[in-house]
Amino acid sequence: MEKFKRLKNEGNDFVKMGEYEQAANKYSECMKLNTEECTIYTNRALCYLKLCKYEEAKQDCDHVLQIEDSNIKAFYRRALAYKGLQVRKKNMAGI
């Protein structure tokens, strides 16, 4: 549990510095230790949104909502992911 907290805090620090790729990697390491901690998934979803990885963000939010069906952050970030996917789809149609 101590390693989990350390990795999570490191991920949070990377987010504060705007280092979203490194933060996502730390959160992914956390998931290897605990797959049921929803904040790790919503935090990683935030990183994916910042990196324009909308499908990955949506998947993390879907996972959270299977565990906690009223998680507001997961709903909000999934909506942002859907919005990003729609914009990408429109841009691809214009090419």
C-alpha positions in Angstrom: 0.0 0.0 0.0 2.9 2.3 0.7 4.3 1.9 -2.8 0.8 2.6 -4.2 0.6 5.9 -2.3 4.1 6.9 -3.4 3.3 6.2 -7.1 0.0 8.1 -6.9 1.7 11.1 -5.3 4.4 11.0 -8.0 1.7 10.9 -10.6 -0.1 13.9 -9.0 3.2 15.8 -8.9 3.7 15.2 -12.7 0.2 16.4 -13.4 0.9 19.6 -11.5 4.0 20.1 -13.6 2.1 19.4 -16.8 4.0 16.2 -17.5 0.9 14.2 -18.4 2.7 11.3 -20.1 4.9 10.6 -17.1 1.8 11.0 -14.8 -0.2 8.5 -16.8 2.7 6.0 -16.5 2.7 6.4 -12.7 -1.0 5.9 -12.6 -0.7 2.8 -14.8 1.9 1.4 -12.3 -0.6 2.1 -9.5 -3.2 0.0 -11.3 -0.9 -3.0 -11.2 -1.1 -2.8 -7.4 -4.8 -1.9 -7.1 -7.4 -2.2 -9.9 -10.3 -1.0 -7.8 -9.1 2.5 -6.8 -11.3 4.7 -9.0 -9.3 8.0 -8.5 -6.3 6.4 -10.3 -8.5 5.8 -13.4 -10.0 9.3 -13.3 -6.6 10.8 -12.9 -5.2 8.9 -15.8 -8.3 9.8 -17.8 -7.4 13.5 -17.2 -3.9 12.8 -18.5 -5.2 11.1 -21.6 -7.5 14.0 -22.2 -4.6 16.4 -22.0 -2.7 14.2 -24.4 -5.7 14.0 -26.8 -6.0 10.2 -26.3 -9.7 10.4 -26.1 -10.5 6.7 -26.6 -8.2 5.7 -23.7 -9.7 8.4 -21.5 -13.2 7.1 -22.3 -12.2 3.5 -21.5 -10.8 4.6 -18.1 -14.0 6.4 -17.3 -16.1 3.5 -18.4 -14.2 1.3 -16.0 -14.8 3.7 -13.1 -18.5 3.9 -13.9 -18.8 0.1 -13.8 -17.4 0.2 -10.2 -19.0 3.5 -9.1 -22.0 4.3 -11.3 -22.4 7.9 -9.9 -18.8 9.0 -10.1 -19.1 12.7 -11.2 -15.5 13.0 -12.4 -15.8 9.9 -14.5 -19.0 11.2 -16.1 -17.5 14.6 -16.8 -14.2 13.3 -18.2 -16.0 10.7 -20.3 -18.1 13.6 -21.8 -14.9 15.5 -22.6 -13.6 12.3 -24.2 -16.7 11.9 -26.3 -16.4 15.6 -27.3 -12.8 15.1 -28.4 -13.7 12.0 -30.4 -16.5 13.9 -32.2 -14.1 16.7 -33.1 -11.6 14.3 -34.3 -14.2 12.5 -36.4 -15.4 15.8 -38.0 -11.8 16.7 -38.8 -11.1 13.4 -40.4 -14.3 13.7 -42.5 -13.0 17.0 -43.8 -9.7 15.5 -45.1 
